[in-house]
Amino acid sequence: MTTRILIDNIRDRFNHTESKLYLKEKYTNQLTVAFGGGMWTITPQLIAFLRQSSNSSPYEILVDNYNNPHKIDREEFLALAITTYNKIMNQWYDEHTELQAKR
């Protein structure tokens, strides 16, 4: 192997790693939504909490990204969270798959 080939391989791997980090930041930022007067980052943990809530009331008091409590409609927020999470994760997966194919 020549030095030029090694340099090209290293450059390609660096660009691949940089591209993966870019995709992670891009799609993680898109998981932030506004709802019920607050800003929320949709995570699997938030979705699980909303699903498992045993509160008899249709409302839940949650603390948003800025540490402010908000009274939200649990079912409505759960539907938004699931829809947003699935949409963003599918887009991220598609771009990640394209990136892997280029490698």
C-alpha positions in Angstrom: 0.0 0.0 0.0 1.3 3.4 -0.9 1.2 6.4 1.4 -1.3 8.1 -0.9 -3.8 5.2 -0.6 -3.4 5.2 3.2 -4.1 8.9 3.4 -7.1 8.6 1.1 -8.5 5.7 3.3 -8.0 7.7 6.5 -9.6 10.8 4.9 -12.7 8.7 3.9 -13.0 7.2 7.4 -12.7 10.7 8.9 -15.4 12.1 6.6 -17.6 9.1 7.4 -17.3 9.7 11.1 -17.9 13.4 10.7 -21.0 12.7 8.6 -22.4 10.3 11.2 -21.9 13.0 13.9 -23.7 15.5 11.6 -26.6 13.2 11.1 -26.9 12.6 14.8 -27.0 16.3 15.6 -29.4 17.0 12.8 -32.0 14.5 13.8 -31.6 14.9 17.5 -32.4 18.6 17.1 -35.5 17.7 15.1 -36.8 15.6 18.0 -37.5 18.9 19.9 -41.1 19.9 19.7 -43.3 22.6 21.2 -46.5 21.4 23.0 -48.7 22.8 25.7 -46.6 25.9 26.2 -43.3 24.0 26.7 -40.4 22.7 24.6 -39.9 18.9 24.8 -37.2 16.5 23.5 -38.9 13.3 22.4 -37.1 10.3 23.7 -38.1 6.7 24.2 -38.1 7.3 27.9 -40.7 10.1 27.5 -42.9 7.9 25.3 -42.7 5.1 27.8 -43.6 7.4 30.7 -46.6 8.7 28.8 -47.7 5.2 28.0 -47.3 3.9 31.5 -48.8 6.8 33.3 -51.4 5.3 35.7 -52.9 8.8 36.6 -56.7 8.6 36.4 -56.7 12.2 35.0 -56.2 12.7 31.3 -53.7 15.4 32.2 -50.2 15.1 33.3 -47.9 17.7 34.9 -44.4 17.4 33.3 -41.3 19.5 33.4 -40.1 20.7 30.0 -36.5 21.2 28.7 -36.3 24.6 30.5 -37.4 23.2 33.9 -40.9 24.7 33.7 -43.9 22.6 34.8 -46.7 22.3 32.3 -50.1 20.6 32.6 -50.5 18.7 29.3 -53.1 16.4 27.7 -51.3 13.0 28.1 -53.0 11.2 25.2 -52.6 14.1 22.7 -48.9 14.5 23.7 -48.3 10.8 23.4 -49.8 10.7 19.9 -47.6 13.7 18.9 -44.5 12.1 20.5 -44.9 8.8 18.8 -45.6 10.3 15.4 -42.7 12.7 15.6 -40.3 10.0 16.9 -41.2 7.5 14.2 -40.9 10.1 11.4 -37.6 11.4 12.5 -36.1 8.0 13.2 -37.1 6.7 9.8 -35.5 9.7 8.1 -32.3 9.3 10.2 -32.2 5.6 9.3 -32.6 6.3 5.6 -29.8 8.8 5.6 -27.6 6.6 7.7 -28.2 3.7 5.3 -27.2 5.9 2.3 -24.1 7.0 4.1 -23.1 3.3 4.9 -23.6 2.5 1.2 -21.2 5.2 0.2 -18.5 3.9 2.5 
